[in-house]
Amino acid sequence: MTLFYSVYILKCSDNTYYTGYTTNIDNRLKAHNNKEVHYTKSRLPVTLINLTHFINKQKAYDFERYLKTGSGIAFRNKRLI
């Protein structure tokens, strides 16, 4: 079995976006919806709008970090949402 590393983007109820990294998207979404994530707990409900899978852990981590930069936010807004 291949383990996938996932980078995800959530749209929050206040029209902000949350970008994260996980190996188990189902558990991570439950954590968001159970108010266990500081940023999103006051911005519920959240909607999953993009999910990108990687086989390589480092590439997933690098992509998540990139999406949080100025040029990564511009890329997200133009290409991913």
Secondary structure by P-SEA (a helix, b strand, c coil): cbbbbbbbbbbccccbbbbbccccaaaaaaaaaacccccccccccccccbbbbbccaaaaaaaaaaaacaaaaaaaacccc
